[in-house]
Structures are given as structure tokens and as C-alpha cells.
Amino acid sequence: MIVMTSITFVWGGRLTYQFYKKDGYTLKGEDYRWIYVKEVFGDNTVFLQIFNLLFVVIYQNILLFLLAVPQIYLLKVDSDTTFSLFDAFIAVLYVGFGIS
């Protein structure tokens, strides 16, 4: 559980730093990907709001939930399990995919 939480914490820190590098925390800052979204949808606010609802609000929350499911499972069901070589392998894969 500690390894999973630590990896998630480092991953969140990396995302925060990347957002900071792209001036996401300034008052005039905007996520750089919105430029591409606005190119696709133009000034049509209805489509932008639908995209925001479907992708940002629903899809990303489902994705975050699915990332948390293994930790929830480990906490509630299988908390007595020892850390194995397989767990280390999966942690290395997780970190490797997070770096790329």
C-alpha cells in the first residue's frame, strides 16, 4: 500500500510540475491543450461545453476512479498481503509508463 501511494504521490507531483512549467497556475494561464480543442470546435460554446462535460467531468473522473480501485481493493479486502517480486515488477512497469 505504501508503494502504491508513493508512486501515485510522485506521479501527481510530476503532473503538477508539468502544469506549472506551462504557466497553468498564472491568472491568465490556460491549459495548453485547450488551444487544440478550440481549433477543432471553433467558437461553438455548445460543443465546448459538451466536450467539457463528457471528457473533463465524466471521463477523467472515471479514469481517476479506476486508478484508485487497486488501492481501495488492497485497503479493504487484501491488506495482509506481503510485498512480492511480482508487486515490484508491476510497480516498475507503472513508473516506466508514467515517465514515458
C-alpha positions in Angstrom: 0.0 0.0 0.0 2.9 2.4 0.8 4.5 1.7 -2.6 1.2 2.4 -4.4 0.6 5.6 -2.5 4.2 6.8 -3.0 4.1 6.2 -6.8 0.7 8.0 -7.0 2.1 10.9 -5.0 5.2 11.2 -7.2 3.0 11.0 -10.3 0.8 13.7 -9.1 3.8 15.9 -8.3 5.1 15.3 -11.8 1.8 16.4 -13.3 1.7 19.5 -11.1 5.2 20.4 -12.1 4.5 20.0 -15.8 1.4 22.2 -15.4 3.5 24.8 -13.6 6.1 24.7 -16.4 3.4 25.5 -19.0 2.2 28.5 -16.9 -1.0 26.8 -15.9 -1.1 28.5 -12.5 -0.9 32.1 -13.7 -4.1 34.2 -13.6 -4.1 34.3 -17.4 -2.9 30.7 -17.7 -4.9 28.1 -19.6 -4.1 24.5 -20.3 -2.1 24.4 -23.5 -4.3 21.6 -24.9 -7.3 23.9 -25.0 -5.8 25.6 -28.0 -6.1 22.4 -30.0 -9.6 21.7 -28.7 -10.7 25.2 -29.7 -9.2 24.7 -33.1 -11.4 21.6 -33.6 -14.6 23.1 -32.2 -14.1 26.7 -33.1 -16.1 29.3 -31.1 -19.1 27.0 -30.7 -19.6 27.1 -27.0 -22.3 24.3 -27.1 -19.7 21.8 -28.4 -17.1 23.1 -26.0 -19.5 22.6 -23.1 -20.4 19.1 -24.3 -16.8 18.2 -24.6 -16.1 19.6 -21.2 -18.9 17.5 -19.7 -18.0 14.3 -21.5 -14.3 14.4 -21.4 -13.2 16.5 -18.4 -16.1 15.9 -16.0 -17.1 12.3 -16.7 -14.2 10.5 -18.5 -11.4 11.9 -16.3 -13.3 11.1 -13.1 -13.9 7.5 -14.2 -10.2 7.3 -15.1 -9.2 8.5 -11.6 -11.6 6.1 -10.0 -10.1 3.2 -12.0 -6.6 4.2 -10.9 -7.8 4.2 -7.3 -9.5 0.8 -7.4 -6.4 -1.3 -6.8 -5.6 0.8 -3.6 -9.2 0.5 -2.5 -9.1 -3.2 -3.0 -5.9 -3.6 -1.1 -7.1 -1.5 1.7 -10.5 -3.1 2.1 -10.0 -6.8 1.0 -6.4 -7.9 0.9 -4.5 -5.8 3.5 -2.4 -8.7 4.9 -0.6 -9.5 1.7 3.2 -9.2 1.7 5.1 -7.3 -1.0 6.3 -9.8 -3.6 8.6 -9.8 -6.6 5.5 -9.6 -8.9 4.4 -6.4 -7.0 7.9 -4.9 -7.6 7.7 -5.8 -11.3 4.2 -4.1 -11.6 5.5 -1.0 -9.7 8.4 -0.7 -12.1 6.1 -1.0 -15.1 3.8 1.6 -13.6 6.6 4.0 -13.1 8.0 3.3 -16.5 4.7 4.0 -18.2 4.3 7.2 -16.1 7.7 8.5 -17.2 7.2 8.0 -20.9 
